[in-house]
Amino acid sequence: MKKYFHVFFSTTMFSFLGVHTLEDVTLLTIGRFAPVPWYVMYPLGLGLSWLVLGLLLEKINKKPHHH
């Protein structure tokens, strides 16, 4: 339980929470000023999440992703 507590309140977890909140606010703002159907907004949200969390993980790992 102690290990879970440390993970739950770690800097990484708060970073992910902050990024997710920022994504939600961005998508809500887009939806307010440019109302689009859900089938457009859903892939946009997934793409934004994938991009931002990928950049965050790259920064956390301190190594670029190479193919």
Residue, then its C-alpha position, 0 to 999 in steps of 0.5 A: m500500500k505504501k508503494y501505491f501511495h508513493v506512485f499515486f502522489s509522484t511527480t509523474m502522476f501529477s504531470f499526467l493529471g495536469v496534461h490530461t486536464l489541459e487536454d480537456v480544457t483545450l478540447l472543450t474550448i475547441g468545441r465551444f468556438a467550433p462545434v463539431p460532431w463527436y466523430v471528429m472530436y474523438p479522434l482529435g482528442l486521441g491524437l492530442s492525448w497521444l502527442v502530448l503524453g508522448l512528449l511528456l514521457e520523452k521528457i521524463n525518460k530523457k531520451p528521444h524515441h528513435h525507430 
